[in-house]
Amino acid sequence: MNDIVISIILGIVEGITEFLPISSTGHLILAGNYLKFVGEKANAFEIFIQLGAIIAVLCYFRTRLWWLIQSLLGKSSTPDGLPQGIARRFTLGIIIAFIPSAVIGLLFHDIIEEKLFNPRGVATALIVGGIAILLIERFCKKPKVLIMEQTGWIQSFWIGVAQCLSLIPGMSRSASTIMGGLVVGLNRVAAAEFSFFLAIPTMFAATIYSLLKVFHKLSSADALTFGIGFIVSFVVAYLVIAGFMAFIKHYSFVVFGWYRIVLGIIVLIILR
């Protein structure tokens, strides 16, 4: 299959799945194996198109980010601005949540990539994560935190611990952090927004770290396919974020749990 067509397909897959609780890494592994687009170049491409999804988050939440920065600097003059103390507490909470997965990722990334980056491991993680979503939605208590910026440091820490599960391909960073948020008392919207804001330092750090490892293997011949994948990922991710935020204001995450379970079972049947 033509490399440009593959870059468009994988860009769409990344854009759709990065911020939904269904695992972008897992879907890219499955799609890459199906398209026979694997190896060092494929790994570098997947890292690069993640940048498109990250930029989409920055663009979608640009106003909230600007208010947060203004509040941190004590310059907020809008009715929607946060008090400086709350802005600083929230920012520190994001840093606290970022640390656990950063440490675990640095220590065990290569081992996880070697042992678990395969379709069977992804399918198993999809099923386990799907069951976890159904259980959390069924038994989670009434939320106490209705606004993302009200998330406390202890809650932030446990969301960060939950994010460590996302190092397993198929578990999903979004699912791990959003479900972690629900467990510690955030409502669906606050948990999703916290997950998006936590994605900014997490994904930037992971992407830069991975790009530095593979940068020397890239060439100018890759520029077109990588650029197309980046743009497609950005556009699709932006649209998906907007749709997802509208969806969770009215519905639960149960549909994503069932989707994961069904997809995981189908993949395991095909592998047999």
Helices and strands as residue ranges (DSSP letters): H 3-17, H 24-34, H 40-60, H 62-72, H 84-116, H 119-139, G 148-150, H 153-163, G 164-167, H 173-183, H 188-214, G 215-217, G 220-222, H 223-247, H 254-271
